[in-house]
Amino acid sequence: MSTLAQHVILKKNEEKRLLNGHQWIFSNEIHRIEGAPKSGDVVEILRSDGRTSGIGLYNPLSLIAVRFLSSVVETIDENFFERRIRAAYDLRKKIFAESETFRVVYGESDFLPGLIIDKYDDYISVQTFSAGMDSRLQVICDVLEKIFQPKGIVERNESSLRALENIPERKGILRGSVQPAVIELNGLKFSIDILNGQKSGFFLDQRENRLLLKPFSKNVAVLDCFSNEGGFGLYAASFGAASVDCVDISDEANIRAKENASLNSLKSVSFHTADVFKFLDESVKNKKNWNVVILDPPSFTKSRKNVPAAIKGYKEINTNGLKVVTANGIFLSASCSHHIDQQTFLNIIADSSVKANRKIKLLKISGASPDHPTLPSMPETHYLKCALFSVE
């Protein structure tokens, strides 16, 4: 028997994905709505025969009409958020026992759909991608203050994805105060600005993949493309690289990367403000080579309709990237476009190797750091691919 006044009744058999662990209900899977739920309201999800499938956050303006919250009908209040956030935090502390910097909540994967929480020691950055989470932001902040007692909480809600939920973009300090800080990850220090830096402050998802460079970096030349604040390149330098060239189109990113190099007393690193596509093209023409080449570009597509153009872009940079690797060198390539699945990504690099006339061997394929867990039943949570190759 239903206990909520607002119901979403699914079409026949449309509960199957939900029962298999997917967290979204799309608008075309709904048979009818009972009551008058508004954007962000909690609704009970009913199968076509009237049986309950739990509750979710409703948005009539989004293609994702319901984001699943719980298999039982319960009150979505401060206690609910405290239980879920504490559970997510406990898991992270098992993964990174010596650290207080990690992604605490990764949306659907932590059963808090549309909510991202990143912790950088004493500061917290929050992103809300659903109307339901956005309308509960103050309650979420109350819980974060209770659990973590942070010096400051900011929201980094500048993502264009919010338009899909009909919620405005915002950025600002929600609680306390913030200032630039220094974090330490795997032995290196990084200066971060969680209010104005990249994404939520720093790219934590490549945290473990950067360590893949350790066996290959000593006394060699390294090229780090789309270097951002220096992640891969600075680790290569710390592993003993003879020289590291970091290339990024952003002056601001390069300034921060230089600060990070100085923080760690790394002197073998050079920074180039340039378009990576043009930089690689010119490097091929000038027959320049590096022993280790890293490609970690931003997402080339946010939607399925732009996948063909994204594939073209990935093929161009991977082809030229492979051309500038020395014989018996190392090539690391990544993609954070979730519309490009792992096999498509590997096919792109295989095609690029043929075009570049290079033989490659896959040494390792990995995803995001484990504080970004994925749901096997929900491919949308698996976005990052990072592949390490030897090149002949």
C-alpha positions as CSV (number, residue, x, y, z in Angstrom):
1,M,0.0,0.0,0.0
2,S,1.4,3.4,-1.0
3,T,2.2,5.8,1.8
4,L,3.1,8.9,-0.3
5,A,0.5,11.1,-2.0
6,Q,2.7,11.7,-5.0
7,H,3.3,8.7,-7.3
8,V,5.1,7.9,-10.5
9,I,3.6,4.9,-12.1
10,L,5.8,3.1,-14.6
11,K,4.8,1.5,-17.9
12,K,4.6,-2.3,-17.9
13,N,8.1,-3.9,-17.5
14,E,9.9,-0.6,-17.2
15,E,11.0,-1.4,-13.7
16,K,13.6,-3.9,-14.9
17,R,16.5,-1.5,-15.2
18,L,15.7,-0.1,-11.7
19,L,15.5,-3.6,-10.2
20,N,18.9,-4.4,-11.8
21,G,20.5,-1.5,-10.1
22,H,20.3,1.4,-12.5
23,Q,19.4,4.7,-10.6
24,W,17.5,6.7,-13.2
25,I,14.0,6.6,-14.6
26,F,13.5,8.4,-17.9
27,S,10.4,10.4,-18.8
28,N,9.4,8.0,-21.6
29,E,9.3,5.1,-19.1
30,I,6.5,6.7,-17.1
31,H,2.9,5.8,-17.6
32,R,1.3,8.5,-15.5
33,I,1.8,10.8,-12.5
34,E,-0.5,10.8,-9.5
35,G,-0.7,13.9,-7.3
36,A,1.0,17.2,-8.3
37,P,4.7,16.7,-7.6
38,K,7.0,19.7,-8.3
39,S,10.6,19.7,-9.4
40,G,12.7,18.3,-6.6
41,D,9.9,16.6,-4.7
42,V,10.1,13.1,-3.4
43,V,7.8,10.7,-5.2
44,E,7.0,7.0,-4.7
45,I,7.8,4.8,-7.7
46,L,5.1,2.3,-8.5
47,R,5.2,-0.6,-11.0
48,S,2.3,-1.0,-13.4
49,D,0.7,-3.5,-11.1
50,G,0.8,-1.0,-8.2
51,R,3.7,-2.6,-6.2
52,T,6.2,-0.1,-4.8
53,S,9.8,0.1,-6.1
54,G,10.8,2.7,-3.6
55,I,11.2,6.5,-3.8
56,G,13.1,9.0,-5.9
57,L,13.6,12.7,-6.6
58,Y,11.3,14.0,-9.3
59,N,11.9,16.5,-12.0
60,P,9.2,17.0,-14.7
61,L,11.6,19.3,-16.7
62,S,14.4,16.7,-17.2
63,L,14.8,13.7,-19.4
64,I,15.9,11.9,-16.2
65,A,12.5,12.3,-14.6
66,V,13.2,10.4,-11.4
67,R,16.5,9.8,-9.6
68,F,16.3,6.8,-7.3
69,L,16.9,7.3,-3.6
70,S,15.7,4.3,-1.6
71,S,13.9,1.0,-2.0
72,V,11.8,1.8,1.0
73,V,9.5,4.8,1.6
74,E,11.4,6.9,4.1
75,T,11.8,10.6,5.1
76,I,14.5,12.4,3.2
77,D,15.8,14.6,6.0
78,E,19.0,15.4,7.8
79,N,19.2,11.9,9.3
80,F,18.9,10.4,5.8
81,F,21.8,12.5,4.5
82,E,23.9,11.9,7.6
83,R,23.6,8.1,7.2
84,R,24.5,8.1,3.5
85,I,27.4,10.6,3.8
86,R,28.9,8.8,6.8
87,A,28.7,5.5,5.0
88,A,30.5,7.0,2.0
89,Y,33.1,8.7,4.2
90,D,33.8,5.4,6.1
91,L,34.5,3.7,2.8
92,R,37.0,6.4,1.7
93,K,38.8,6.2,5.0
94,K,39.3,2.5,4.4
95,I,40.7,3.3,0.9
96,F,42.9,6.2,1.9
97,A,43.5,5.7,5.6
98,E,46.3,8.3,5.8
99,S,44.6,11.0,3.9
100,E,41.8,13.6,4.3
101,T,41.6,14.5,0.7
102,F,39.3,12.5,-1.6
103,R,35.9,12.4,-3.2
104,V,33.5,11.7,-0.3
105,V,30.4,11.3,-2.4
106,Y,30.2,10.3,-6.0
107,G,26.5,10.8,-6.8
108,E,24.6,7.7,-7.9
109,S,27.5,5.4,-7.0
110,D,27.0,6.4,-3.4
111,F,23.2,6.4,-3.7
112,L,23.0,10.2,-3.5
113,P,22.0,10.9,-7.1
114,G,23.2,14.2,-8.5
115,L,25.4,15.1,-5.5
116,I,29.2,15.4,-5.6
117,I,31.2,16.1,-2.4
118,D,35.0,16.6,-2.5
119,K,37.1,17.0,0.6
120,Y,40.5,18.8,0.6
121,D,41.7,18.4,4.2
122,D,39.8,21.2,6.0
123,Y,37.7,22.4,3.0
124,I,34.8,20.9,1.2
125,S,33.5,21.5,-2.3
126,V,29.9,20.5,-3.3
127,Q,28.3,20.1,-6.7
128,T,24.6,19.4,-7.2
129,F,23.5,18.2,-10.6
130,S,19.8,17.5,-9.8
131,A,17.0,19.8,-8.8
132,G,16.2,17.6,-5.8
133,M,19.7,17.8,-4.4
134,D,20.0,21.5,-5.2
135,S,16.9,22.3,-3.2
136,R,18.4,20.4,-0.2
137,L,21.8,22.1,-0.3
138,Q,21.4,23.8,3.0
139,V,20.5,20.5,4.8
140,I,23.5,18.8,3.1
141,C,25.7,21.6,4.4
142,D,24.3,21.2,7.9
143,V,25.3,17.5,7.8
144,L,28.8,18.3,6.4
145,E,29.4,20.7,9.2
146,K,28.2,18.1,11.8
147,I,30.4,15.3,10.4
148,F,33.6,17.2,9.3
149,Q,33.6,20.6,11.1
150,P,35.3,22.1,7.9
151,K,36.8,25.6,7.8
152,G,34.8,26.3,4.7
153,I,32.3,24.8,2.2
154,V,32.0,26.1,-1.3
155,E,29.6,25.2,-4.2
156,R,31.1,24.7,-7.6
157,N,27.8,24.6,-9.6
158,E,29.1,26.1,-12.8
159,S,28.4,23.0,-14.9
160,S,26.3,23.3,-18.0
161,L,24.7,20.0,-17.1
162,R,22.6,21.9,-14.6
163,A,20.7,23.4,-17.5
164,L,19.3,19.9,-18.2
165,E,17.6,20.1,-14.7
166,N,16.5,23.7,-15.3
167,I,18.6,25.0,-12.4
168,P,21.0,28.0,-12.7
169,E,24.7,27.9,-12.5
170,R,26.3,29.2,-9.3
171,K,29.6,29.5,-7.5
172,G,30.3,30.7,-4.0
173,I,31.1,30.2,-0.4
174,L,28.2,28.4,1.5
175,R,29.7,28.1,5.0
176,G,32.7,29.5,6.8
177,S,35.6,31.0,4.8
178,V,38.1,29.6,2.3
179,Q,41.6,30.5,1.1
180,P,44.1,28.8,-1.1
181,A,45.5,25.7,0.6
182,V,48.2,23.0,0.1
183,I,47.2,19.3,0.0
184,E,49.5,16.3,-0.3
185,L,48.8,13.3,-2.6
186,N,51.1,10.4,-2.9
187,G,54.1,12.3,-1.7
188,L,53.6,15.5,-3.7
189,K,52.2,18.8,-2.6
190,F,49.7,20.8,-4.6
191,S,48.4,24.3,-4.0
192,I,44.7,24.4,-4.6
193,D,42.0,27.0,-4.8
194,I,38.7,25.3,-4.3
195,L,36.7,28.4,-5.1
196,N,38.4,29.2,-8.4
197,G,40.5,26.1,-9.4
198,Q,39.5,23.4,-11.8
199,K,36.2,21.6,-11.4
200,S,35.8,21.2,-7.6
201,G,39.4,22.3,-6.9
202,F,41.7,19.6,-8.2
203,F,41.4,16.5,-10.4
204,L,41.4,13.7,-7.9
205,D,40.2,10.9,-10.3
206,Q,43.7,10.4,-11.8
207,R,45.3,10.1,-8.3
208,E,46.5,6.5,-8.7
209,N,47.0,6.5,-12.5
210,R,49.8,9.1,-12.1
211,L,51.8,6.5,-10.2
212,L,51.9,4.3,-13.3
213,L,54.7,6.5,-14.6
214,K,57.1,5.5,-11.8
215,P,58.9,2.6,-13.5
216,F,59.4,4.5,-16.8
217,S,60.3,8.1,-15.9
218,K,63.9,7.9,-14.5
219,N,66.5,9.8,-16.7
220,V,64.1,10.2,-19.7
221,A,62.3,13.0,-21.5
222,V,58.6,13.3,-20.7
223,L,55.8,15.2,-22.5
224,D,52.6,15.9,-20.5
225,C,49.8,17.2,-22.8
226,F,46.8,18.9,-21.3
227,S,48.9,19.1,-18.2
228,N,46.5,21.4,-16.3
229,E,48.0,22.0,-12.8
230,G,50.9,19.6,-13.4
231,G,49.6,16.2,-12.1
232,F,51.2,13.7,-14.4
233,G,54.2,15.8,-15.4
234,L,55.2,16.6,-11.8
235,Y,55.0,13.0,-10.7
236,A,57.2,12.1,-13.7
237,A,59.7,14.7,-12.5
238,S,59.6,13.4,-9.0
239,F,60.3,9.9,-10.3
240,G,63.6,11.2,-11.8
241,A,62.7,12.3,-15.3
242,A,65.6,14.2,-17.0
243,S,63.2,16.7,-18.4
244,V,59.4,17.2,-18.5
245,D,57.5,19.4,-20.9
246,C,54.0,20.4,-19.7
247,V,51.7,21.7,-22.3
248,D,48.3,23.4,-21.6
249,I,46.3,26.1,-23.4
250,S,45.6,27.9,-20.1
251,D,48.1,30.5,-18.8
252,E,46.3,30.2,-15.4
253,A,46.8,26.5,-15.3
254,N,50.5,26.8,-16.1
255,I,51.0,29.4,-13.4
256,R,49.5,27.0,-10.8
257,A,51.6,24.2,-12.2
258,K,54.7,26.2,-11.8
259,E,53.8,27.0,-8.2
260,N,53.3,23.2,-7.6
261,A,56.7,22.5,-9.2
262,S,58.3,25.0,-6.9
263,L,56.4,23.6,-3.9
264,N,58.1,20.3,-4.5
265,S,61.5,21.7,-5.6
266,L,61.2,20.1,-9.0
267,K,63.5,21.9,-11.4
268,S,63.5,19.7,-14.5
269,V,60.0,20.9,-15.7
270,S,59.2,23.4,-18.5
271,F,55.8,24.9,-19.1
272,H,54.3,25.7,-22.5
273,T,51.1,27.7,-23.1
274,A,49.8,26.2,-26.3
275,D,47.0,24.4,-28.1
276,V,47.9,20.8,-27.7
277,F,46.6,19.9,-31.2
278,K,48.9,22.5,-32.8
279,F,51.8,21.7,-30.5
280,L,51.7,18.0,-31.4
281,D,51.3,18.7,-35.1
282,E,54.3,21.0,-35.1
283,S,56.3,18.5,-33.0
284,V,55.6,15.8,-35.6
285,K,56.7,18.2,-38.4
286,N,59.9,19.1,-36.5
287,K,60.6,15.4,-35.7
288,K,60.7,16.1,-32.0
289,N,60.5,13.0,-29.7
290,W,60.0,12.1,-26.0
291,N,60.5,8.8,-24.2
292,V,57.2,9.1,-22.4
293,V,54.1,10.9,-23.8
294,I,51.0,11.6,-21.8
295,L,47.6,12.7,-23.1
296,D,45.0,13.6,-20.5
297,P,42.5,15.8,-22.4
298,P,39.3,17.3,-21.1
299,S,36.0,15.7,-22.2
300,F,35.5,16.1,-25.9
301,T,31.8,15.5,-25.7
302,K,29.0,16.0,-23.2
303,S,26.3,14.4,-25.4
304,R,25.9,11.3,-27.5
305,K,25.2,13.3,-30.7
306,N,28.7,14.8,-30.6
307,V,30.5,11.4,-30.3
308,P,31.6,11.3,-34.0
309,A,33.4,14.6,-33.6
310,A,34.9,13.5,-30.3
311,I,36.2,10.3,-31.9
312,K,37.8,12.4,-34.7
313,G,39.5,14.6,-32.1
314,Y,40.8,11.6,-30.0
315,K,42.2,10.0,-33.1
316,E,44.0,13.1,-34.1
317,I,45.8,13.7,-30.8
318,N,46.5,10.0,-30.3
319,T,47.9,9.6,-33.8
320,N,50.3,12.5,-33.3
321,G,51.0,11.6,-29.7
322,L,52.2,8.1,-30.9
323,K,54.3,9.7,-33.6
324,V,56.4,11.6,-31.1
325,V,57.1,8.7,-28.8
326,T,60.7,7.3,-29.1
327,A,61.2,3.7,-30.0
328,N,60.7,1.5,-26.9
329,G,58.9,4.4,-25.3
330,I,55.8,4.7,-23.2
331,F,52.4,6.2,-24.1
332,L,49.7,7.0,-21.6
333,S,46.3,8.1,-22.9
334,A,43.1,9.0,-21.1
335,S,39.5,9.9,-21.9
336,C,37.0,11.3,-19.4
337,S,34.1,11.3,-21.9
338,H,31.6,8.8,-20.6
339,H,29.9,8.6,-24.0
340,I,33.2,7.0,-25.2
341,D,33.2,3.5,-23.7
342,Q,36.3,1.6,-22.9
343,Q,36.3,-0.6,-26.0
344,T,35.6,2.4,-28.2
345,F,38.5,4.2,-26.6
346,L,40.9,1.2,-27.1
347,N,39.7,1.0,-30.7
348,I,40.5,4.6,-31.2
349,I,44.1,4.1,-30.0
350,A,44.5,1.0,-32.1
351,D,43.4,2.9,-35.2
352,S,45.7,5.7,-34.3
353,S,48.6,3.3,-33.9
354,V,48.0,2.0,-37.4
355,K,47.8,5.6,-38.8
356,A,51.0,6.5,-36.9
357,N,52.7,3.3,-38.1
358,R,53.6,2.3,-34.5
359,K,53.3,-1.0,-32.8
360,I,51.8,-0.8,-29.3
361,K,51.3,-3.2,-26.4
362,L,48.7,-2.5,-23.8
363,L,50.3,-2.7,-20.3
364,K,47.4,-1.6,-18.2
365,I,43.9,-0.2,-18.6
366,S,42.3,1.4,-15.6
367,G,39.6,3.8,-14.5
368,A,39.1,6.5,-11.9
369,S,40.6,6.4,-8.4
370,P,38.5,4.1,-6.1
371,D,36.9,7.1,-4.3
372,H,35.0,7.4,-7.6
373,P,33.3,4.0,-7.5
374,T,31.2,2.8,-10.4
375,L,28.0,0.8,-10.5
376,P,28.3,-2.3,-12.8
377,S,24.6,-1.8,-13.7
378,M,25.0,1.9,-14.6
379,P,27.6,2.6,-17.3
380,E,27.0,6.3,-16.8
381,T,29.1,6.1,-13.6
382,H,32.1,4.8,-15.5
383,Y,33.6,7.7,-17.3
384,L,37.4,7.7,-17.0
385,K,39.6,5.4,-19.1
386,C,43.4,5.5,-18.7
387,A,45.5,3.2,-20.8
388,L,49.3,2.6,-20.6
389,F,51.1,1.3,-23.7
390,S,54.7,0.4,-24.7
391,V,55.5,1.6,-28.1
392,E,57.9,0.1,-30.7
